[in-house]
């Protein structure tokens, strides 16, 4: 039951988030957390997330806009490291408020509430026709990378902000998706040592059932991404734009009330 659920969630989330550029880790973590302790669930999600980005990068590398990757992705790497460092200084902040449902207690931290509200604000703008006409000059791509990387290191939600900035770049749908994937690969690889440390600290048992769950999640995510790439030619930037906005609204709302975070 546990392996089947992980496989289904990973496949569906991978297919969906290929188009939006973010959300796999957010959707997969709760599934792992149903069966594993929180630190191990985080580590397991990180493995699947990294492997899936590498797989998608291999599928899509011929469609990547490398100029945008360099302009946007390179500044994002040190910014992500800096954001993670700031997070380590802040430590575990208390919840601002709490509420109960289904026998569990939920509530947002200060960082979760701020990022959730920012995501809702950006998503709401993305649904406005006038906002679609705004373009980001190429010289501003490094600024977008810095902002995206910092929030990624601080909160783990870098994919949503990356997609918002890349939507302003004027890339066609296939290049938008492929370029976002390659930037995500760069950021994930920059966190590789952090991931390795989290695996060790969490005590992830690669030879046991935990390792089997990770393997099932990774293979299913590969399958979802492979199926989704076959429909790239049918996508329009409008479909991607509204998909990004809807997913940002959902995740932003969940962060704001403390369901995620």
Secondary structure as UniProt FT lines:
FT   HELIX           2..20
FT   HELIX           24..33
FT   TURN            34..35
FT   HELIX           38..60
FT   HELIX           61..63
FT   HELIX           66..68
FT   HELIX           69..73
FT   HELIX           74..90
FT   STRAND          99..101
FT   TURN            102..103
FT   STRAND          104..106
FT   HELIX           110..126
FT   HELIX           129..132
FT   HELIX           138..140
FT   HELIX           141..155
FT   HELIX           158..167
FT   TURN            168..170
FT   HELIX           173..190
FT   HELIX           192..202
FT   TURN            206..207
FT   HELIX           209..229
FT   TURN            230..231
FT   HELIX           232..234
FT   HELIX           237..257
//
